[in-house]
């Protein structure tokens, strides 16, 4: 469980850093003016939430299997 928290924190800080630097380009300005940047952010967040939930469920299942042995 502690390992999961460390990985989640690392991912969170990495993506915050990426999004902080993402606003420094012309492509980001174009997408922001068209309103498409919100679609991109929504898709990225959805994928990340899905991956985090998958890893969390997988960790719980593996822990349960280890406990049963």
mmCIF file as Biopython writes it, N, C-alpha, C and O atoms, coordinates in Angstrom:
data_model
#
loop_
_atom_site.group_PDB
_atom_site.id
_atom_site.type_symbol
_atom_site.label_atom_id
_atom_site.label_alt_id
_atom_site.label_comp_id
_atom_site.label_asym_id
_atom_site.label_entity_id
_atom_site.label_seq_id
_atom_site.pdbx_PDB_ins_code
_atom_site.Cartn_x
_atom_site.Cartn_y
_atom_site.Cartn_z
_atom_site.occupancy
_atom_site.B_iso_or_equiv
_atom_site.auth_seq_id
_atom_site.auth_asym_id
_atom_site.pdbx_PDB_model_num
ATOM 1   N N  . UNK A ? 1  ? 0.830   -1.186  0.000   1.0 0.0 1  A 1 
ATOM 2   C CA . UNK A ? 1  ? 0.000   0.000   0.000   1.0 0.0 1  A 1 
ATOM 3   C C  . UNK A ? 1  ? 0.880   1.256   0.000   1.0 0.0 1  A 1 
ATOM 4   O O  . UNK A ? 1  ? 0.562   2.249   -0.655  1.0 0.0 1  A 1 
ATOM 5   N N  . UNK A ? 2  ? 1.968   1.196   0.731   1.0 0.0 2  A 1 
ATOM 6   C CA . UNK A ? 2  ? 2.874   2.344   0.786   1.0 0.0 2  A 1 
ATOM 7   C C  . UNK A ? 2  ? 3.514   2.594   -0.576  1.0 0.0 2  A 1 
ATOM 8   O O  . UNK A ? 2  ? 3.716   3.739   -0.979  1.0 0.0 2  A 1 
ATOM 9   N N  . UNK A ? 3  ? 3.828   1.514   -1.272  1.0 0.0 3  A 1 
ATOM 10  C CA . UNK A ? 3  ? 4.433   1.631   -2.600  1.0 0.0 3  A 1 
ATOM 11  C C  . UNK A ? 3  ? 3.456   2.311   -3.560  1.0 0.0 3  A 1 
ATOM 12  O O  . UNK A ? 3  ? 3.856   3.145   -4.372  1.0 0.0 3  A 1 
ATOM 13  N N  . UNK A ? 4  ? 2.184   1.954   -3.462  1.0 0.0 4  A 1 
ATOM 14  C CA . UNK A ? 4  ? 1.156   2.550   -4.316  1.0 0.0 4  A 1 
ATOM 15  C C  . UNK A ? 4  ? 1.065   4.053   -4.068  1.0 0.0 4  A 1 
ATOM 16  O O  . UNK A ? 4  ? 0.945   4.832   -5.014  1.0 0.0 4  A 1 
ATOM 17  N N  . UNK A ? 5  ? 1.122   4.463   -2.810  1.0 0.0 5  A 1 
ATOM 18  C CA . UNK A ? 5  ? 1.038   5.885   -2.482  1.0 0.0 5  A 1 
ATOM 19  C C  . UNK A ? 5  ? 2.231   6.645   -3.046  1.0 0.0 5  A 1 
ATOM 20  O O  . UNK A ? 5  ? 2.086   7.767   -3.532  1.0 0.0 5  A 1 
ATOM 21  N N  . UNK A ? 6  ? 3.402   6.036   -2.982  1.0 0.0 6  A 1 
ATOM 22  C CA . UNK A ? 6  ? 4.596   6.693   -3.518  1.0 0.0 6  A 1 
ATOM 23  C C  . UNK A ? 6  ? 4.494   6.843   -5.028  1.0 0.0 6  A 1 
ATOM 24  O O  . UNK A ? 6  ? 4.835   7.892   -5.575  1.0 0.0 6  A 1 
ATOM 25  N N  . UNK A ? 7  ? 4.027   5.799   -5.700  1.0 0.0 7  A 1 
ATOM 26  C CA . UNK A ? 7  ? 3.893   5.848   -7.155  1.0 0.0 7  A 1 
ATOM 27  C C  . UNK A ? 7  ? 2.833   6.870   -7.556  1.0 0.0 7  A 1 
ATOM 28  O O  . UNK A ? 7  ? 3.021   7.629   -8.506  1.0 0.0 7  A 1 
ATOM 29  N N  . UNK A ? 8  ? 1.719   6.886   -6.827  1.0 0.0 8  A 1 
ATOM 30  C CA . UNK A ? 8  ? 0.654   7.842   -7.132  1.0 0.0 8  A 1 
ATOM 31  C C  . UNK A ? 8  ? 1.145   9.277   -6.932  1.0 0.0 8  A 1 
ATOM 32  O O  . UNK A ? 8  ? 0.841   10.152  -7.743  1.0 0.0 8  A 1 
ATOM 33  N N  . UNK A ? 9  ? 1.894   9.523   -5.870  1.0 0.0 9  A 1 
ATOM 34  C CA . UNK A ? 9  ? 2.426   10.865  -5.627  1.0 0.0 9  A 1 
ATOM 35  C C  . UNK A ? 9  ? 3.413   11.262  -6.716  1.0 0.0 9  A 1 
ATOM 36  O O  . UNK A ? 9  ? 3.408   12.402  -7.182  1.0 0.0 9  A 1 
ATOM 37  N N  . UNK A ? 10 ? 4.252   10.325  -7.117  1.0 0.0 10 A 1 
ATOM 38  C CA . UNK A ? 10 ? 5.213   10.606  -8.182  1.0 0.0 10 A 1 
ATOM 39  C C  . UNK A ? 10 ? 4.506   10.960  -9.489  1.0 0.0 10 A 1 
ATOM 40  O O  . UNK A ? 10 ? 4.889   11.913  -10.169 1.0 0.0 10 A 1 
ATOM 41  N N  . UNK A ? 11 ? 3.471   10.188  -9.838  1.0 0.0 11 A 1 
ATOM 42  C CA . UNK A ? 11 ? 2.715   10.477  -11.053 1.0 0.0 11 A 1 
ATOM 43  C C  . UNK A ? 11 ? 2.015   11.829  -10.969 1.0 0.0 11 A 1 
ATOM 44  O O  . UNK A ? 11 ? 2.006   12.595  -11.933 1.0 0.0 11 A 1 
ATOM 45  N N  . UNK A ? 12 ? 1.436   12.110  -9.821  1.0 0.0 12 A 1 
ATOM 46  C CA . UNK A ? 12 ? 0.735   13.371  -9.640  1.0 0.0 12 A 1 
ATOM 47  C C  . UNK A ? 12 ? 1.683   14.554  -9.839  1.0 0.0 12 A 1 
ATOM 48  O O  . UNK A ? 12 ? 1.375   15.483  -10.585 1.0 0.0 12 A 1 
ATOM 49  N N  . UNK A ? 13 ? 2.826   14.516  -9.174  1.0 0.0 13 A 1 
ATOM 50  C CA . UNK A ? 13 ? 3.774   15.618  -9.289  1.0 0.0 13 A 1 
ATOM 51  C C  . UNK A ? 13 ? 4.359   15.713  -10.700 1.0 0.0 13 A 1 
ATOM 52  O O  . UNK A ? 13 ? 4.649   16.809  -11.180 1.0 0.0 13 A 1 
ATOM 53  N N  . UNK A ? 14 ? 4.531   14.581  -11.356 1.0 0.0 14 A 1 
ATOM 54  C CA . UNK A ? 14 ? 5.048   14.601  -12.724 1.0 0.0 14 A 1 
ATOM 55  C C  . UNK A ? 14 ? 4.066   15.283  -13.666 1.0 0.0 14 A 1 
ATOM 56  O O  . UNK A ? 14 ? 4.463   16.100  -14.497 1.0 0.0 14 A 1 
ATOM 57  N N  . UNK A ? 15 ? 2.790   14.951  -13.538 1.0 0.0 15 A 1 
ATOM 58  C CA . UNK A ? 15 ? 1.802   15.535  -14.435 1.0 0.0 15 A 1 
ATOM 59  C C  . UNK A ? 15 ? 1.539   17.001  -14.115 1.0 0.0 15 A 1 
ATOM 60  O O  . UNK A ? 15 ? 1.245   17.789  -15.014 1.0 0.0 15 A 1 
ATOM 61  N N  . UNK A ? 16 ? 1.641   17.368  -12.855 1.0 0.0 16 A 1 
ATOM 62  C CA . UNK A ? 16 ? 1.509   18.783  -12.521 1.0 0.0 16 A 1 
ATOM 63  C C  . UNK A ? 16 ? 2.639   19.564  -13.177 1.0 0.0 16 A 1 
ATOM 64  O O  . UNK A ? 16 ? 2.427   20.655  -13.705 1.0 0.0 16 A 1 
ATOM 65  N N  . UNK A ? 17 ? 3.831   19.001  -13.138 1.0 0.0 17 A 1 
ATOM 66  C CA . UNK A ? 17 ? 4.977   19.649  -13.767 1.0 0.0 17 A 1 
ATOM 67  C C  . UNK A ? 17 ? 4.797   19.734  -15.281 1.0 0.0 17 A 1 
ATOM 68  O O  . UNK A ? 17 ? 5.101   20.761  -15.889 1.0 0.0 17 A 1 
ATOM 69  N N  . UNK A ? 18 ? 4.310   18.671  -15.878 1.0 0.0 18 A 1 
ATOM 70  C CA . UNK A ? 18 ? 4.097   18.664  -17.331 1.0 0.0 18 A 1 
ATOM 71  C C  . UNK A ? 18 ? 3.060   19.697  -17.727 1.0 0.0 18 A 1 
ATOM 72  O O  . UNK A ? 18 ? 3.253   20.426  -18.700 1.0 0.0 18 A 1 
ATOM 73  N N  . UNK A ? 19 ? 1.952   19.770  -16.982 1.0 0.0 19 A 1 
ATOM 74  C CA . UNK A ? 19 ? 0.913   20.734  -17.318 1.0 0.0 19 A 1 
ATOM 75  C C  . UNK A ? 19 ? 1.374   22.163  -17.058 1.0 0.0 19 A 1 
ATOM 76  O O  . UNK A ? 19 ? 0.911   23.086  -17.728 1.0 0.0 19 A 1 
ATOM 77  N N  . UNK A ? 20 ? 2.262   22.362  -16.114 1.0 0.0 20 A 1 
ATOM 78  C CA . UNK A ? 20 ? 2.775   23.700  -15.848 1.0 0.0 20 A 1 
ATOM 79  C C  . UNK A ? 20 ? 3.624   24.187  -17.018 1.0 0.0 20 A 1 
ATOM 80  O O  . UNK A ? 20 ? 3.611   25.376  -17.340 1.0 0.0 20 A 1 
ATOM 81  N N  . UNK A ? 21 ? 4.359   23.283  -17.653 1.0 0.0 21 A 1 
ATOM 82  C CA . UNK A ? 21 ? 5.201   23.660  -18.784 1.0 0.0 21 A 1 
ATOM 83  C C  . UNK A ? 21 ? 4.463   23.578  -20.124 1.0 0.0 21 A 1 
ATOM 84  O O  . UNK A ? 21 ? 4.973   24.057  -21.137 1.0 0.0 21 A 1 
ATOM 85  N N  . UNK A ? 22 ? 3.291   22.989  -20.141 1.0 0.0 22 A 1 
ATOM 86  C CA . UNK A ? 22 ? 2.565   22.805  -21.398 1.0 0.0 22 A 1 
ATOM 87  C C  . UNK A ? 22 ? 2.051   24.122  -21.958 1.0 0.0 22 A 1 
ATOM 88  O O  . UNK A ? 22 ? 1.817   24.218  -23.163 1.0 0.0 22 A 1 
ATOM 89  N N  . UNK A ? 23 ? 1.869   25.126  -21.135 1.0 0.0 23 A 1 
ATOM 90  C CA . UNK A ? 23 ? 1.329   26.392  -21.590 1.0 0.0 23 A 1 
ATOM 91  C C  . UNK A ? 23 ? 2.337   27.282  -22.272 1.0 0.0 23 A 1 
ATOM 92  O O  . UNK A ? 23 ? 2.018   28.428  -22.590 1.0 0.0 23 A 1 
ATOM 93  N N  . UNK A ? 24 ? 3.535   26.802  -22.510 1.0 0.0 24 A 1 
ATOM 94  C CA . UNK A ? 24 ? 4.584   27.636  -23.066 1.0 0.0 24 A 1 
ATOM 95  C C  . UNK A ? 24 ? 4.762   27.478  -24.577 1.0 0.0 24 A 1 
ATOM 96  O O  . UNK A ? 24 ? 5.798   27.867  -25.114 1.0 0.0 24 A 1 
ATOM 97  N N  . UNK A ? 25 ? 3.775   26.917  -25.267 1.0 0.0 25 A 1 
ATOM 98  C CA . UNK A ? 25 ? 3.960   26.680  -26.695 1.0 0.0 25 A 1 
ATOM 99  C C  . UNK A ? 25 ? 2.856   27.272  -27.516 1.0 0.0 25 A 1 
ATOM 100 O O  . UNK A ? 25 ? 1.793   27.614  -26.998 1.0 0.0 25 A 1 
ATOM 101 N N  . UNK A ? 26 ? 3.107   27.396  -28.818 1.0 0.0 26 A 1 
ATOM 102 C CA . UNK A ? 26 ? 2.091   27.950  -29.708 1.0 0.0 26 A 1 
ATOM 103 C C  . UNK A ? 26 ? 0.968   26.959  -29.957 1.0 0.0 26 A 1 
ATOM 104 O O  . UNK A ? 26 ? -0.179  27.360  -30.157 1.0 0.0 26 A 1 
ATOM 105 N N  . UNK A ? 27 ? 1.284   25.670  -29.948 1.0 0.0 27 A 1 
ATOM 106 C CA . UNK A ? 27 ? 0.236   24.675  -30.137 1.0 0.0 27 A 1 
ATOM 107 C C  . UNK A ? 27 ? -0.760  24.738  -28.987 1.0 0.0 27 A 1 
ATOM 108 O O  . UNK A ? 27 ? -1.968  24.635  -29.201 1.0 0.0 27 A 1 
ATOM 109 N N  . UNK A ? 28 ? -0.258  24.906  -27.774 1.0 0.0 28 A 1 
ATOM 110 C CA . UNK A ? 28 ? -1.142  25.007  -26.615 1.0 0.0 28 A 1 
ATOM 111 C C  . UNK A ? 28 ? -2.006  26.255  -26.712 1.0 0.0 28 A 1 
ATOM 112 O O  . UNK A ? 28 ? -3.178  26.225  -26.335 1.0 0.0 28 A 1 
ATOM 113 N N  . UNK A ? 29 ? -1.444  27.353  -27.211 1.0 0.0 29 A 1 
ATOM 114 C CA . UNK A ? 29 ? -2.228  28.584  -27.374 1.0 0.0 29 A 1 
ATOM 115 C C  . UNK A ? 29 ? -3.341  28.393  -28.408 1.0 0.0 29 A 1 
ATOM 116 O O  . UNK A ? 29 ? -4.466  28.857  -28.224 1.0 0.0 29 A 1 
ATOM 117 N N  . UNK A ? 30 ? -3.006  27.710  -29.484 1.0 0.0 30 A 1 
ATOM 118 C CA . UNK A ? 30 ? -4.005  27.448  -30.526 1.0 0.0 30 A 1 
ATOM 119 C C  . UNK A ? 30 ? -5.116  26.559  -29.996 1.0 0.0 30 A 1 
ATOM 120 O O  . UNK A ? 30 ? -6.295  26.831  -30.222 1.0 0.0 30 A 1 
ATOM 121 N N  . UNK A ? 31 ? -4.748  25.506  -29.298 1.0 0.0 31 A 1 
ATOM 122 C CA . UNK A ? 31 ? -5.754  24.588  -28.769 1.0 0.0 31 A 1 
ATOM 123 C C  . UNK A ? 31 ? -6.599  25.266  -27.686 1.0 0.0 31 A 1 
ATOM 124 O O  . UNK A ? 31 ? -7.796  25.005  -27.563 1.0 0.0 31 A 1 
ATOM 125 N N  . UNK A ? 32 ? -5.967  26.126  -26.917 1.0 0.0 32 A 1 
ATOM 126 C CA . UNK A ? 32 ? -6.692  26.841  -25.881 1.0 0.0 32 A 1 
ATOM 127 C C  . UNK A ? 32 ? -7.682  27.820  -26.498 1.0 0.0 32 A 1 
ATOM 128 O O  . UNK A ? 32 ? -8.792  27.978  -25.990 1.0 0.0 32 A 1 
ATOM 129 N N  . UNK A ? 33 ? -7.303  28.467  -27.568 1.0 0.0 33 A 1 
ATOM 130 C CA . UNK A ? 33 ? -8.205  29.427  -28.200 1.0 0.0 33 A 1 
ATOM 131 C C  . UNK A ? 33 ? -9.391  28.722  -28.863 1.0 0.0 33 A 1 
ATOM 132 O O  . UNK A ? 33 ? -10.485 29.281  -28.941 1.0 0.0 33 A 1 
ATOM 133 N N  . UNK A ? 34 ? -9.173  27.506  -29.334 1.0 0.0 34 A 1 
ATOM 134 C CA . UNK A ? 34 ? -10.257 26.731  -29.945 1.0 0.0 34 A 1 
ATOM 135 C C  . UNK A ? 34 ? -11.090 25.984  -28.909 1.0 0.0 34 A 1 
ATOM 136 O O  . UNK A ? 34 ? -12.171 25.493  -29.232 1.0 0.0 34 A 1 
ATOM 137 N N  . UNK A ? 35 ? -10.609 25.888  -27.670 1.0 0.0 35 A 1 
ATOM 138 C CA . UNK A ? 35 ? -11.324 25.169  -26.632 1.0 0.0 35 A 1 
ATOM 139 C C  . UNK A ? 35 ? -11.035 23.678  -26.637 1.0 0.0 35 A 1 
ATOM 140 O O  . UNK A ? 35 ? -11.658 22.933  -25.881 1.0 0.0 35 A 1 
ATOM 141 N N  . UNK A ? 36 ? -10.117 23.228  -27.461 1.0 0.0 36 A 1 
ATOM 142 C CA . UNK A ? 36 ? -9.814  21.800  -27.555 1.0 0.0 36 A 1 
ATOM 143 C C  . UNK A ? 36 ? -8.887  21.326  -26.440 1.0 0.0 36 A 1 
ATOM 144 O O  . UNK A ? 36 ? -8.804  20.127  -26.173 1.0 0.0 36 A 1 
ATOM 145 N N  . UNK A ? 37 ? -8.204  22.238  -25.801 1.0 0.0 37 A 1 
ATOM 146 C CA . UNK A ? 37 ? -7.270  21.846  -24.748 1.0 0.0 37 A 1 
ATOM 147 C C  . UNK A ? 37 ? -8.018  21.167  -23.610 1.0 0.0 37 A 1 
ATOM 148 O O  . UNK A ? 37 ? -7.478  20.277  -22.952 1.0 0.0 37 A 1 
ATOM 149 N N  . UNK A ? 38 ? -9.258  21.584  -23.376 1.0 0.0 38 A 1 
ATOM 150 C CA . UNK A ? 38 ? -10.044 20.975  -22.308 1.0 0.0 38 A 1 
ATOM 151 C C  . UNK A ? 38 ? -10.404 19.535  -22.642 1.0 0.0 38 A 1 
ATOM 152 O O  . UNK A ? 38 ? -10.483 18.694  -21.747 1.0 0.0 38 A 1 
ATOM 153 N N  . UNK A ? 39 ? -10.620 19.246  -23.906 1.0 0.0 39 A 1 
ATOM 154 C CA . UNK A ? 39 ? -10.888 17.878  -24.332 1.0 0.0 39 A 1 
ATOM 155 C C  . UNK A ? 39 ? -9.650  17.014  -24.115 1.0 0.0 39 A 1 
ATOM 156 O O  . UNK A ? 39 ? -9.750  15.883  -23.639 1.0 0.0 39 A 1 
ATOM 157 N N  . UNK A ? 40 ? -8.496  17.544  -24.462 1.0 0.0 40 A 1 
ATOM 158 C CA . UNK A ? 40 ? -7.248  16.804  -24.285 1.0 0.0 40 A 1 
ATOM 159 C C  . UNK A ? 40 ? -7.002  16.533  -22.807 1.0 0.0 40 A 1 
ATOM 160 O O  . UNK A ? 40 ? -6.659  15.414  -22.425 1.0 0.0 40 A 1 
ATOM 161 N N  . UNK A ? 41 ? -7.178  17.549  -21.984 1.0 0.0 41 A 1 
ATOM 162 C CA . UNK A ? 41 ? -6.978  17.378  -20.539 1.0 0.0 41 A 1 
ATOM 163 C C  . UNK A ? 41 ? -7.973  16.365  -19.982 1.0 0.0 41 A 1 
ATOM 164 O O  . UNK A ? 41 ? -7.603  15.534  -19.153 1.0 0.0 41 A 1 
ATOM 165 N N  . UNK A ? 42 ? -9.217  16.418  -20.418 1.0 0.0 42 A 1 
ATOM 166 C CA . UNK A ? 42 ? -10.223 15.473  -19.938 1.0 0.0 42 A 1 
ATOM 167 C C  . UNK A ? 42 ? -9.869  14.037  -20.318 1.0 0.0 42 A 1 
ATOM 168 O O  . UNK A ? 42 ? -10.034 13.122  -19.511 1.0 0.0 42 A 1 
ATOM 169 N N  . UNK A ? 43 ? -9.389  13.839  -21.531 1.0 0.0 43 A 1 
ATOM 170 C CA . UNK A ? 43 ? -9.003  12.491  -21.968 1.0 0.0 43 A 1 
ATOM 171 C C  . UNK A ? 43 ? -7.810  11.988  -21.171 1.0 0.0 43 A 1 
ATOM 172 O O  . UNK A ? 43 ? -7.791  10.835  -20.742 1.0 0.0 43 A 1 
ATOM 173 N N  . UNK A ? 44 ? -6.816  12.842  -20.970 1.0 0.0 44 A 1 
ATOM 174 C CA . UNK A ? 44 ? -5.633  12.446  -20.211 1.0 0.0 44 A 1 
ATOM 175 C C  . UNK A ? 44 ? -6.008  12.104  -18.770 1.0 0.0 44 A 1 
ATOM 176 O O  . UNK A ? 44 ? -5.546  11.098  -18.231 1.0 0.0 44 A 1 
ATOM 177 N N  . UNK A ? 45 ? -6.832  12.924  -18.154 1.0 0.0 45 A 1 
ATOM 178 C CA . UNK A ? 45 ? -7.246  12.667  -16.771 1.0 0.0 45 A 1 
ATOM 179 C C  . UNK A ? 45 ? -8.050  11.380  -16.691 1.0 0.0 45 A 1 
ATOM 180 O O  . UNK A ? 45 ? -7.863  10.603  -15.754 1.0 0.0 45 A 1 
ATOM 181 N N  . UNK A ? 46 ? -8.932  11.133  -17.640 1.0 0.0 46 A 1 
ATOM 182 C CA . UNK A ? 46 ? -9.723  9.905   -17.651 1.0 0.0 46 A 1 
ATOM 183 C C  . UNK A ? 46 ? -8.829  8.676   -17.769 1.0 0.0 46 A 1 
ATOM 184 O O  . UNK A ? 46 ? -9.036  7.689   -17.063 1.0 0.0 46 A 1 
ATOM 185 N N  . UNK A ? 47 ? -7.850  8.729   -18.642 1.0 0.0 47 A 1 
ATOM 186 C CA . UNK A ? 47 ? -6.929  7.607   -18.804 1.0 0.0 47 A 1 
ATOM 187 C C  . UNK A ? 47 ? -6.128  7.381   -17.528 1.0 0.0 47 A 1 
ATOM 188 O O  . UNK A ? 47 ? -5.957  6.243   -17.090 1.0 0.0 47 A 1 
ATOM 189 N N  . UNK A ? 48 ? -5.642  8.456   -16.938 1.0 0.0 48 A 1 
ATOM 190 C CA . UNK A ? 48 ? -4.857  8.322   -15.704 1.0 0.0 48 A 1 
ATOM 191 C C  . UNK A ? 48 ? -5.684  7.758   -14.560 1.0 0.0 48 A 1 
ATOM 192 O O  . UNK A ? 48 ? -5.206  6.900   -13.818 1.0 0.0 48 A 1 
ATOM 193 N N  . UNK A ? 49 ? -6.907  8.225   -14.409 1.0 0.0 49 A 1 
ATOM 194 C CA . UNK A ? 49 ? -7.769  7.702   -13.351 1.0 0.0 49 A 1 
ATOM 195 C C  . UNK A ? 49 ? -8.032  6.217   -13.581 1.0 0.0 49 A 1 
ATOM 196 O O  . UNK A ? 49 ? -8.014  5.427   -12.637 1.0 0.0 49 A 1 
ATOM 197 N N  . UNK A ? 50 ? -8.276  5.838   -14.832 1.0 0.0 50 A 1 
ATOM 198 C CA . UNK A ? 50 ? -8.488  4.426   -15.142 1.0 0.0 50 A 1 
ATOM 199 C C  . UNK A ? 50 ? -7.272  3.578   -14.821 1.0 0.0 50 A 1 
ATOM 200 O O  . UNK A ? 50 ? -7.402  2.490   -14.259 1.0 0.0 50 A 1 
ATOM 201 N N  . UNK A ? 51 ? -6.089  4.068   -15.173 1.0 0.0 51 A 1 
ATOM 202 C CA . UNK A ? 51 ? -4.860  3.320   -14.873 1.0 0.0 51 A 1 
ATOM 203 C C  . UNK A ? 51 ? -4.616  3.210   -13.369 1.0 0.0 51 A 1 
ATOM 204 O O  . UNK A ? 51 ? -4.230  2.148   -12.878 1.0 0.0 51 A 1 
ATOM 205 N N  . UNK A ? 52 ? -4.837  4.293   -12.641 1.0 0.0 52 A 1 
ATOM 206 C CA . UNK A ? 52 ? -4.635  4.263   -11.195 1.0 0.0 52 A 1 
ATOM 207 C C  . UNK A ? 52 ? -5.613  3.303   -10.538 1.0 0.0 52 A 1 
ATOM 208 O O  . UNK A ? 52 ? -5.229  2.539   -9.653  1.0 0.0 52 A 1 
ATOM 209 N N  . UNK A ? 53 ? -6.869  3.334   -10.958 1.0 0.0 53 A 1 
ATOM 210 C CA . UNK A ? 53 ? -7.851  2.401   -10.396 1.0 0.0 53 A 1 
ATOM 211 C C  . UNK A ? 53 ? -7.498  0.952   -10.725 1.0 0.0 53 A 1 
ATOM 212 O O  . UNK A ? 53 ? -7.650  0.065   -9.885  1.0 0.0 53 A 1 
ATOM 213 N N  . UNK A ? 54 ? -7.030  0.717   -11.940 1.0 0.0 54 A 1 
ATOM 214 C CA . UNK A ? 54 ? -6.636  -0.630  -12.333 1.0 0.0 54 A 1 
ATOM 215 C C  . UNK A ? 54 ? -5.473  -1.138  -11.478 1.0 0.0 54 A 1 
ATOM 216 O O  . UNK A ? 54 ? -5.497  -2.270  -10.994 1.0 0.0 54 A 1 
ATOM 217 N N  . UNK A ? 55 ? -4.470  -0.304  -11.298 1.0 0.0 55 A 1 
ATOM 218 C CA . UNK A ? 55 ? -3.309  -0.707  -10.489 1.0 0.0 55 A 1 
ATOM 219 C C  . UNK A ? 55 ? -3.727  -0.932  -9.041  1.0 0.0 55 A 1 
ATOM 220 O O  . UNK A ? 55 ? -3.261  -1.875  -8.402  1.0 0.0 55 A 1 
ATOM 221 N N  . UNK A ? 56 ? -4.592  -0.082  -8.523  1.0 0.0 56 A 1 
ATOM 222 C CA . UNK A ? 56 ? -5.064  -0.239  -7.142  1.0 0.0 56 A 1 
ATOM 223 C C  . UNK A ? 56 ? -5.824  -1.551  -6.968  1.0 0.0 56 A 1 
ATOM 224 O O  . UNK A ? 56 ? -5.590  -2.273  -5.999  1.0 0.0 56 A 1 
ATOM 225 N N  . UNK A ? 57 ? -6.732  -1.870  -7.893  1.0 0.0 57 A 1 
ATOM 226 C CA . UNK A ? 57 ? -7.486  -3.121  -7.813  1.0 0.0 57 A 1 
ATOM 227 C C  . UNK A ? 57 ? -6.567  -4.325  -7.964  1.0 0.0 57 A 1 
ATOM 228 O O  . UNK A ? 57 ? -6.731  -5.327  -7.267  1.0 0.0 57 A 1 
ATOM 229 N N  . UNK A ? 58 ? -5.607  -4.232  -8.865  1.0 0.0 58 A 1 
ATOM 230 C CA . UNK A ? 58 ? -4.659  -5.318  -9.063  1.0 0.0 58 A 1 
ATOM 231 C C  . UNK A ? 58 ? -3.818  -5.548  -7.807  1.0 0.0 58 A 1 
ATOM 232 O O  . UNK A ? 58 ? -3.554  -6.691  -7.436  1.0 0.0 58 A 1 
ATOM 233 N N  . UNK A ? 59 ? -3.400  -4.472  -7.159  1.0 0.0 59 A 1 
ATOM 234 C CA . UNK A ? 59 ? -2.637  -4.574  -5.920  1.0 0.0 59 A 1 
ATOM 235 C C  . UNK A ? 59 ? -3.464  -5.249  -4.832  1.0 0.0 59 A 1 
ATOM 236 O O  . UNK A ? 59 ? -2.945  -6.079  -4.086  1.0 0.0 59 A 1 
ATOM 237 N N  . UNK A ? 60 ? -4.727  -4.905  -4.734  1.0 0.0 60 A 1 
ATOM 238 C CA . UNK A ? 60 ? -5.602  -5.530  -3.730  1.0 0.0 60 A 1 
ATOM 239 C C  . UNK A ? 60 ? -5.782  -7.018  -4.006  1.0 0.0 60 A 1 
ATOM 240 O O  . UNK A ? 60 ? -5.761  -7.826  -3.078  1.0 0.0 60 A 1 
ATOM 241 N N  . UNK A ? 61 ? -5.956  -7.386  -5.269  1.0 0.0 61 A 1 
ATOM 242 C CA . UNK A ? 61 ? -6.122  -8.801  -5.615  1.0 0.0 61 A 1 
ATOM 243 C C  . UNK A ? 61 ? -4.857  -9.597  -5.322  1.0 0.0 61 A 1 
ATOM 244 O O  . UNK A ? 61 ? -4.925  -10.711 -4.801  1.0 0.0 61 A 1 
ATOM 245 N N  . UNK A ? 62 ? -3.715  -9.032  -5.654  1.0 0.0 62 A 1 
ATOM 246 C CA . UNK A ? 62 ? -2.438  -9.726  -5.397  1.0 0.0 62 A 1 
ATOM 247 C C  . UNK A ? 62 ? -2.212  -9.861  -3.904  1.0 0.0 62 A 1 
ATOM 248 O O  . UNK A ? 62 ? -1.761  -10.907 -3.438  1.0 0.0 62 A 1 
ATOM 249 N N  . UNK A ? 63 ? -2.518  -8.820  -3.150  1.0 0.0 63 A 1 
ATOM 250 C CA . UNK A ? 63 ? -2.369  -8.901  -1.692  1.0 0.0 63 A 1 
ATOM 251 C C  . UNK A ? 63 ? -3.277  -9.971  -1.106  1.0 0.0 63 A 1 
ATOM 252 O O  . UNK A ? 63 ? -2.883  -10.695 -0.192  1.0 0.0 63 A 1 
ATOM 253 N N  . UNK A ? 64 ? -4.478  -10.070 -1.626  1.0 0.0 64 A 1 
ATOM 254 C CA . UNK A ? 64 ? -5.419  -11.088 -1.141  1.0 0.0 64 A 1 
ATOM 255 C C  . UNK A ? 64 ? -4.893  -12.492 -1.458  1.0 0.0 64 A 1 
ATOM 256 O O  . UNK A ? 64 ? -4.971  -13.390 -0.619  1.0 0.0 64 A 1 
ATOM 257 N N  . UNK A ? 65 ? -4.357  -12.679 -2.672  1.0 0.0 65 A 1 
ATOM 258 C CA . UNK A ? 65 ? -3.793  -13.974 -3.039  1.0 0.0 65 A 1 
ATOM 259 C C  . UNK A ? 65 ? -2.587  -14.330 -2.165  1.0 0.0 65 A 1 
ATOM 260 O O  . UNK A ? 65 ? -2.424  -15.482 -1.763  1.0 0.0 65 A 1 
ATOM 261 N N  . UNK A ? 66 ? -1.750  -13.340 -1.877  1.0 0.0 66 A 1 
ATOM 262 C CA . UNK A ? 66 ? -0.585  -13.595 -1.016  1.0 0.0 66 A 1 
ATOM 263 C C  . UNK A ? 66 ? -1.008  -13.959 0.391   1.0 0.0 66 A 1 
ATOM 264 O O  . UNK A ? 66 ? -0.390  -14.808 1.033   1.0 0.0 66 A 1 
ATOM 265 N N  . UNK A ? 67 ? -2.058  -13.320 0.869   1.0 0.0 67 A 1 
ATOM 266 C CA . UNK A ? 67 ? -2.543  -13.578 2.219   1.0 0.0 67 A 1 
ATOM 267 C C  . UNK A ? 67 ? -3.135  -14.991 2.310   1.0 0.0 67 A 1 
ATOM 268 O O  . UNK A ? 67 ? -2.990  -15.652 3.338   1.0 0.0 67 A 1 
ATOM 269 N N  . UNK A ? 68 ? -3.794  -15.456 1.257   1.0 0.0 68 A 1 
ATOM 270 C CA . UNK A ? 68 ? -4.428  -16.784 1.246   1.0 0.0 68 A 1 
ATOM 271 C C  . UNK A ? 68 ? -3.406  -17.900 1.225   1.0 0.0 68 A 1 
ATOM 272 O O  . UNK A ? 68 ? -3.702  -19.000 1.692   1.0 0.0 68 A 1 
ATOM 273 N N  . UNK A ? 69 ? -2.217  -17.662 0.703   1.0 0.0 69 A 1 
ATOM 274 C CA . UNK A ? 69 ? -1.186  -18.695 0.627   1.0 0.0 69 A 1 
ATOM 275 C C  . UNK A ? 69 ? -0.694  -19.079 1.934   1.0 0.0 69 A 1 
ATOM 276 O O  . UNK A ? 69 ? 0.179   -19.940 2.037   1.0 0.0 69 A 1 
#
